[in-house]
Amino acid sequence: MSHFQDLKRQDIAVIGDRLLTDVVMANEANLFSILLTEPLTIQGDNIPAIILRFSEKILLKFLQ
């Protein structure tokens, strides 16, 4: 991790496919966030994750 020591917050972007985890975490850390429009993968998602993804889509449409 020593090769990351000179990075500044404004030089970092978090790319994620989850609004309520990836994007919120990045914003809470004052980092630039990029939300992918489609999930990287849904393989292995359990029932709560599927429900949360569906809820995130509704929330995102509401926020837009």
C-alpha distance (Angstrom), angle and dihedral (degrees) to the residues before:
residue distance angle dihedral
M1 . . .
S2 3.78 . .
H3 3.81 90.4 .
F4 3.84 88.4 67.5
Q5 3.80 96.4 54.6
D6 3.82 94.9 97.5
L7 3.81 95.6 51.4
K8 3.78 117.9 114.6
R9 3.81 123.5 -149.1
Q10 3.80 91.2 -112.2
D11 3.82 88.9 58.4
I12 3.81 94.7 57.0
A13 3.80 129.4 84.1
V14 3.80 124.7 -176.7
I15 3.80 113.3 -147.7
G16 3.76 115.4 -161.6
D17 3.77 145.2 156.0
R18 3.82 96.6 -144.5
L19 3.79 120.9 79.2
L20 3.79 98.0 -164.7
T21 3.79 96.6 44.0
D22 3.81 113.9 24.3
V23 3.81 99.1 32.0
V24 3.80 97.2 37.8
M25 3.82 90.9 48.2
A26 3.80 91.4 50.2
N27 3.79 92.7 47.8
E28 3.81 91.8 47.5
A29 3.81 88.2 53.3
N30 3.83 90.0 49.1
L31 3.80 91.5 -114.9
F32 3.79 127.9 138.7
S33 3.80 110.5 -101.0
I34 3.79 131.7 -155.8
L35 3.80 118.4 -164.5
L36 3.78 115.7 -153.9
T37 3.80 113.8 -137.7
E38 3.79 92.5 -137.5
P39 3.81 127.8 37.7
L40 3.78 118.0 -101.5
T41 3.78 87.7 -128.0
I42 3.77 138.1 -19.5
Q43 3.79 92.5 -164.4
G44 3.77 108.2 122.3
D45 3.82 95.3 15.9
N46 3.78 111.3 145.2
I47 3.83 124.0 -142.3
P48 3.85 95.0 -90.4
A49 3.82 90.4 50.4
I50 3.80 91.2 50.7
I51 3.80 90.7 49.9
L52 3.80 91.3 47.3
R53 3.82 92.2 50.0
F54 3.81 89.5 51.8
S55 3.82 90.7 48.6
E56 3.82 90.9 48.4
K57 3.81 90.5 54.5
I58 3.80 90.7 53.2
L59 3.81 91.6 46.8
L60 3.80 92.0 48.4
K61 3.81 91.9 51.3
F62 3.80 89.3 49.9
L63 3.83 92.0 49.8
Q64 3.78 92.9 48.5
